[in-house]
Amino acid sequence: MNAPWKPGVGLRDPFHAFVCDDHSFDVLRAVAAEMGWAPEKVNKGGMRNAVQTLSITASPQILFVDMSESGDPLNDINSLAEVCEPGTVVIASGQVNDVRLYRDLVASGIQDYLLKPFGADQLRDALAQAQAVFMAPRETGPERPHCTMAVIGTRGGVGASSIATSLAWMLSDKKNRATALLDLDVHFGTNALALDLEPGRGLTDAIENPSRIDGLFIERAMVRASDTLAILSAEAPISQPMLTDGGAFYQLLEEFQAAFECSVVDLPRGMLIQHPHLMGSVNVALVVTELTLAAARDTIRILSWLKTNAPQARPIVVANKVQPGSPEISRKDFEQSIERKVDILVPFDVRVASQAAKLGKTLAEVAKGSKVGAACTALLNEALGAAEEDGPDARPAKGDSLLSKIDLKSMLPSRRKDKVANEG
């Protein structure tokens, strides 16, 4: 798997090197300076230091690593792949002059292997080729149509915003999809807070000046949580009502379709009444509820509304914050009341919820390895399965080589060609 996003990955350095001997150290520093790179990025220490360093810092565009002290080169390359961000081109060096090792390393994804001691000219050629590889356009899989997912809470406090932020984070991190998160609770939205971000004025500006909304506005107004996740939200003063016919929201969703692969909309239930046209482009509607009598009533009403007003949106019922013991209504009785199954059940874990709030991370990120984390993964797969005809992840499977893990992936979001056809 690719390493998780680390602060600063969007501003990755052009070059890092980790070498074991003084000769390589001096040659690399000199050539790096010639190429306009910081000589300080050449570090002592080989593969082990590279893995330790890159596990806590962003990967560079080009990585030079000395394998002289590596006892198991192929295994160490796999360890390196685990901590490298997408896009890194790797050059290795070592003292073993073995054509079989060279072939194995290249097959594992290494761009080049330099036999030590190497000269400045040899190093320049290798780095120039690495630059060309990094800048060259890559073949991509078939372009997927944009999917828009709306998250609607049946009652206040059921955790719809927590589900929305977790879904957006998983789409961007686990599936590596360029994802937009739109929080339409202009006054009391918590999506940015949950991601430990300042909401900014982007959404407020969009509402006040819909004519300004275009690709450039989206690029400047959205707050980046990572290379593949951006959020648009607001924290408008309570005394400042947002008077809008919803046209701005509709335009935003249209721009998202051009700029991102997925959109997740945290949609307050009141918006269904005020701006029903917002559901026109939604492929999947996640109805977040709790196992109570009031929530059962409102789940029935929202599902009925969706069936009439947004028939193209595939509904998914998510029972959130389910505690052990006897809920107000049993799952069986709840399902009988709403006349359909609960698709996903997310257990309540106060420790995980508290930790997520303290760290400014999503519930899904903090809940890894727990029952809550398993439920979040099931939610992700269910949502993608509903949005895509070919199943929960239509992305073509890749091989096991290093480049399949740290290959260059353009961070420019794909553009929408057509709408997703709904299965149900």
N, C-alpha and C positions, 0 to 999 in steps of 0.2 A: 504493500500500500504506500501511497505517497504520504509524506510527512504532513502533519497539520500545519495550517497557516501560522506564521510567527510575525510579530510586529516588524514592519519594515520590508516585508516580502515584495511589496509593490515597487520598492526602490532598491532592488537587488543590485549588488556590486557587479561590475563586469568581470572580475577575476579574483580568485583566491587560490593559494597554493600551500601545500603542506609537504615539506621535504625533510630528509633525514641527514643529509651531509652538507658540509660547508660549500663544496664546489657547486652543487645544484642550487643551493641557497643564493650564492653570488650571481650565478648566470640568470636565474629567474628574476632576481631583483633588477638587474641591468636591463633585461629585455622588457620587463613590465614597465619600467620607466620610459623606455623608447616608445612603447605603444600607448603611452599616456595613462597608464594604470598606476595606482598607488603602490610603491614598493613595500609598504608596511603590510600589504595583504599577503606577502610571502612569509609563511610561518615555519618554524622548526617543529619537527614531529611529523610522523607519517600518517598511515591510515587510521590508527587509533585516535590521534589528535583530530583528524578530519571528522570522524564520526562524532566524537564528543562535542566539537565546536558547532557542527551543523545541526546537532540535535537541539540547540538552543538559539541559533541565529539563522537568518535567511540564507538560502543557498545563492551562489553567484551564477552569472551567466555561463562562465567557463571555470571549471574546477581542475586543478592540477594536483595529483596526489602521488606520493612516493610509496611504493609497495615493497621496498627493500627489506623492511622488518616484518613483513607479513608472512605468517606461517601457513596460511590457507588463503591464497589470493582470491579464489572464486567465492568462498564463503564471506570474505571481507567485503567483496564488491556488493554482495547482496545486503550486507549490513549498511553499506554506504547508501544503497538505493532507498532504504527505509527512511533515511533522514534528509534526502534531497528533495527539493521542491521541483515541480514540473518545469522543464526548460533547461535544466543544467546539462552542459556538454562536458564530458569527463575525459581528461587525458591522464594516463598513468605512466609511471616510469618504474624501472626495477633493474636488478642485476642478472636476472635469469634469462639466458639467451636460448629460448626454447620455442620453436615454431608452434608446438601444440598449445603451450600456454598462451601465446599471442592469439591463436585462433579462438581459444576458449574465452579469452577476455573480450575480444571483438564480438563474439557471439553473445556474450553477456551484456553488451551494450556500450563498452568502452569505445570512444571515438578513435583513440590512437594509443600506442604503447611505445615509449622511448627507452632504448637500452642505455644504461648508465656506463660510463660518463657520456653525457650528450653535450654538444656544442651549442653556441648561440644561434647559428644559422638553422640548425635542425629544430631548435625550439621555436624560432620565429615561424618556420613553415607549419609546424604543428598547430600553433596558436592561430595562425591565419586561416588554416582549414577549419579549425573549431569555430572561429567567428563566422565563416561562410555557412557552416552547418546551422549555427544558431539563428542566423538571419534568413536562411532559405525558407520559402513557404513549405508547409507540411501538408501532406495528404490528410484529409479528415474523413471521418465516416459520413454516411448519409445524413444530411441536415434534418434534424428533428423539428417538427412543428412546435411552435410555442405553446406552453400549457399555463393556464391561469387557474390558481386555486384560491377559493375564498374560504375563510375560516369564520364561522358565525356561532356565537355563544347563545344558547337558549335563555340563559339567565345571567345576571351580573355575578361575577365571582366564580364561574365554572372553570376558568382557566383557559379561555379561548386565546388570549394573547400569548400565553405560555406555549400553547400548541402551535400558534402561528410562527413564533420566533424559532421554535425547535424545528419545525418543518422546513423553514427557509434555510436554517443553518445546515440541516442534513442534506438538503438538495445541493447546496454549494460545496459543502465539505466532503460528504460521503460520495456524492455523484458527480462532483466537480462541474456543476452546471452554473452558468452565470445567472444569478437569481436576484430579483428585485423584491423587497419587502415593503409593502405600503400599509401604513397604520392610519386608518381613516377616523380614529378617535382624536379629533384635532385638539381638544382641550385636556383630555385625561389619558391619552395613549401611553403605553408603557413599553412598547417594542424597543425603542432606543435605549431606555433605561435598563432593560433586561440584557442588552448587549454592551452596557457600560459606555454608551456614546451620548454626545450632545445631539439633540434632535435637529438643531439648526432651524432656518426659516424657509427651507425649500417648499414644504407643503403649503405654508401660509402664503408665500409669494405666488404659488401656482393658483390658489383659490382667488387671490386678489387680482391677478393678471393672467387669466387663462390664455390670452393671445401670445404670451411669451413662451408657452410650452412647446419645446422642440427638442431635438437630440442634444443640442448644446446645453440647453437649460437642464435636461436630465443629468448630463455629465457633471455640471457644476453644482446642482442643488442637492444631489443625493449624497448621503454620508456613507463612506466605505467602511464596512466591518472587516472585509478581507478582499482579496483579489477577485473573488467570485460572488461576493454578497454585498449588496448596497441597500440602504434603507432610506425611505422618504417618510418623514413624520413631522409632527409639530408639537409645541407646548404653548398654545395660544392662551393669552390671559382670559380668565373666566369672565371678565367684564366685556370681552370682545367677541360678540357672536359672529360666526362664520356664515354669512348669507350667500348661498350659491345654489344654482339650479342643478349642480352636479356635473355640468359640462366640463369643468376642469378635471374632475376625477376620471371622466370618460376619456379625455384627451391623454391623461397620464397613462392609463392602461394601454392606449393605442401606441404611445411611444415606447412603453415597456416591451410590447410585442416586437418592436423593431430592434431594441437594444439588448434584450436579455433572452435567455432560453426559457426561464420560468418566472412567473410572478406569483407571489403569495400576498393576499389581501386580508388584513385583519379588519373584518367588516362588522361594525356594530349592528345589532339586529334592527335598530331604528332606521338604518340606511335602506333596508329592504322596502320600507314604506315610502321614504322620502325620495330615493333615487333608484327605482327598480331597474332602470336601464343599465346599471353597473354590472348586473349579472349576465348581460348579453354575451360577453366573451368568456365567461367562466366555464371551464371544463369540469372542474371538480369542486363540490361544495361540502366542506367538512362541518358538520353540525355538532358542536361540542356541548355536551350536556352533563348532568349529574343524575343520580338515581333518586329523584324526588318526584312528588306528585306534581308540583308546579312545573318542573322541568319536563316531565312527560307530556303535560298539556301543551307546552310551548314547542316541544319537539314535533308533536303532531301538526301544529299550526304551521311551523316553518317548512316541514317536509311537504305539506299540502301546497303552500305558497310556491315552493320551488318547482313542484310538478306542473303547476299551472303557468307560472311566469318565467321559469328558466328550465324548460324541459331538456335542454342540451347538457345541463350540468349534472354530472353523476353525483348523487348524495352519498356521503359516508358518515355514519353516526359514530361519534367518539364519546364514550362514557369516561369522564376524567375524574381524578381525585377519588377513586373508589377505595374505600377503606374496608378492612376485614371486619367480619361481624355481620350484624344485621343492618343493612341500609334501610332508608325510609321505604323504598320499594325494591323488591328483589329484582335481579336481572331478568328472570323469567317473566315476572309480572310486568316489568317495564316494557319488554319486547312484545308482550301480548297487547299492551296498551297502544303502542305505536305501530303495531301490526307489521313489524319487520325486525330483523336481527340487529343487535348492536355490533358494529363491525370491529371496533377496537375498544378494548378496556384498559385504561391507564391507571395503575394502582397509585394510591397516595403514599408518598414517602416524605415525611416532614424533614428528615435529615438532608435528603437530596435537594428538596426545594429550597431549604435554608442556605445550603452551600451554593446553589446556583445564584441566589440573590446576593450573597456576600461577595462572590467572585465576579459578578457581572457577566455570567455566562448563561447559555441556554440550558434548559432542563435536560435536553438530549445529550449535550456535551458532557455535563457533570454526571449524568446517570449511566455512563458506560459500564457495562458489566453487571448492572442491577436489573431487577424486574421492570423498573420504569424504562431503562434503556432498551430492553428487549421490546417493550410495548411501543416505544418511539420508532424503532426500526421497522416493526410491523406496520405502523402508521405510514411511514415513508413508502414502503413497498405497496401498500394498499392504494395510496394516493397516486403513485406513478402507474400502477397497474390500471387504475381507472382512467388515467389520462392518455395512456398509450395503448394502442391495439396490440402491440407485440409484447406486452408484459411489463413488469416493474422496472426493467432497465433495458431499453432497446439498443444501447450503445454496444457496438461490436466488441467481442472479447479480444483482449490483447494477449500477446505471449508473455513469457516469464523473464524476458531479457531485461537488462537494466534500463535500456532506452524505453521499454514499455512502461517503466515506472517513472523515469525522470526525463522522458522525451519532451521536446518543445511543444507546448500547447498555447496557441494564441489566446490571449485574454480578451480579444475583441469578441463581444457576444455575437451569437449567430442571429440572422435575420429571419423573420417569419415569412413563410411562403403561403401557407394556408391554415385554416382552422382545423383543430383536432376533431375527427369524427367521433361522436359518442357511441359507445357500445350499447349502453343501456338506455 
